Amino acid sequence: WLRSAPPGHGSWQYVWTALHEAAPGNAQLRDLAFAWLVCAPPDHGSWAFVWLVLDKETPRDAQLRALALDWLESAPPDHGSWKYVWEALRNETPGDAQLRDLALAWLGSAPPDHGSWAFIWTALDKATPGHAKLRELALAWLASAPPDHGSWAFIWLALDKETPRDPRLRELALDWLRSAPPDHGSWKYVWTALHEGEPGDAQLRDLALAWLKSAPPDHGSWAFIWLALDIQTPRDAQLRELAFAWLRSAPPDHGSWKYIWEALSNETPGDAQLRDLALRWLASAPPDHGSWQYVWTTLDKATPEDPQLREVGLRWLHVAIQHRSWSFVWIPLWNRTPFDEELAELGNRFLQETPEGYFRRSNVKSALRFRHSREHTPQAALDSNASNWPIPWIEDWENGGNRARLLSTGLKWVQESITHPLWASVFIRLWEGGERSDVMRLLGARWIAAYPNGRRGDDVRKLVMHSS
């Protein structure tokens, strides 16, 4: 059948391939393939597949090379496999002048929507960057290629890199930004290149605003465009409205959700609408989302005693035990309620399921160890009214809480709880925060006398001795 079937038969390659796979290297099959390549019409969809199989078996074969060169010259420019044959020859003989001429001719005649146009052009451009003929071909292609072509931006960016701020390139880019579909993956790259050259351009701003309104919420570049505009005009009402709409509609697994929410939150901290959006996002975002902890922590610092936020955090801790940021949620909750059995169980599970050296594993281990030591300390040695009081106070201090309130409550506590194991940790923070009254000096001296080898005793001793 292979000998007698007409060369233009659409199934010739399938029959030949099946036999070749069963008996690779068979001389009779190779001769049949050579004969078919000679007489098959150049527009046959399978010509390149048969040629590439033979070329892989006997690379640099002179007869195969001659057949391929003839085919590249005669195949219709819209043939989907032109690039693969040309590329195979070029890999064998890079810099070949005949191949370069064939490619230049093909670039001038191939339809603008051909999927391989950019690959051939880029290969030539890398070999001879700045070539005048290549530049003219590229400019003509940019003007005629359909706006949804996946490679439009790659060609434009290559030319823009060679001649930045070229007026002709700018006009082509502006036309493309207007007409490219909003879901095009490269919209951002062309817009950003123009924007960086002219950051205050009103036309570019209008194009970006129009794109933000029409781009699908799951587009990976949405946040990059919005943030670029927000840097220029923070608190802009139109931008804020667009951002709120996007936060409501973007899929919870979008990698940039946090960045838009955070930008709005920084502009209007404590905004109830933003808080509700964040709580909804925390409940629906996948547990392994890289930003989960950051959104939760921002809310937690604003309202550390919120029971709803605590429940959201606990649910996440149960399902995200392997998350790199797990401890950043567990530790604040644990510091507030270090005898909570659910949190203790979660902490022990975390230690069991993570290897030694895992990120911040030692922090969780230390916190649990401290709890164990507290459970076995005689009650008489503890302040009976506030056994875990210093932990949230220290956290609040480190997180920049209300300094006047912290100084007042801290001074009261160190006067009443001198036997507490964390007494020195509170005392040192008060001292370094400016509370250096005679009462503090006396308290420090009393504590050193009572606990000469106490935890952080050397630090307290240095402060008190230096002041006297």
Buried (B, 14 or more C-beta within 10 A) or exposed (E): EBEEEEBEBEEBBEEBBEBBEEEEEEEEBBEBBBEBBEEBEEEBEBBBBBBBBBBEBEEEBEEBBEBBBEBBEEBEBEBEBBBBBBBBBBEBEEEBEEBBEBBBEBBEEBEBEBEBBBBBBBBBBEBEEEBEEBBEBBBEBBEEBEBEBEBBBBBBBBBBEBEEEBEEBBEBBBEBBEEBEBEBEBBBBBBBBBBEEEEEBEEBBEBBBEBBEEBEEEBEBBBBBBBBBBEEEEEBEEBBEBBBEBBEEBEBEBEBBBBBBBBBBEBEEEBEEBBEBBBEBBEEBEBEBEBBBBBBBBBBBEEBEBEEBBEBBBEBBEEBBEBEBBBBBBBBBBBBBBEBEEBBEBBEEBBEEBEEEBEBBEBBBEBBEBBEEBEEEEEEEBBEEEBBBBBBBBBBBEEEBEEEEBBEBBBEBBEEBBBBBBBBBBBBBBBEEEBBEEEBBEBBBEBBEEBEEBEBBEBBBEBBEEEE
